[in-house]
Amino acid sequence: MAPSDLKRPDSKSPEKATNTSNSSFWSLESLELLSQIESSSEGLSSDVAAEQLARNGATRLRQKRRPDAAILLAQFNNPIILLLAVSAVLSYLLDDATNAWIIFYLELAPGTLNLDLL
């Protein structure tokens, strides 16, 4: 399979390079695959890396950050935690406020450990 069998997307296209022949990349010999992607076992040469950077642009991973409130609410999406919340409310309604506050604290403390507060 020749390197021309590997289609390269333009820099604005989100699609990946695809192999147009019937062979999948995992069924190719390593040297053949390296020649298709213009690389070697030592990695890309500086010239090829500069050419691909100019052609495709910089590749950056985007980290999608969820809001802290969404992370906090996801911590309590558990039937046991919901049962504890109901028991805390019942304790408070039955004039046992001390136990209710202890249960609420035991629910909230572990849930806040996953937040990035700094």
Summary of the structure (lengths in Angstrom):
residues: 118
radius of gyration: 27.5
end to end distance: 52.8
largest distance: 79.2
contacts: 218
relative contact order: 0.09
helix: 53%
strand: 3%
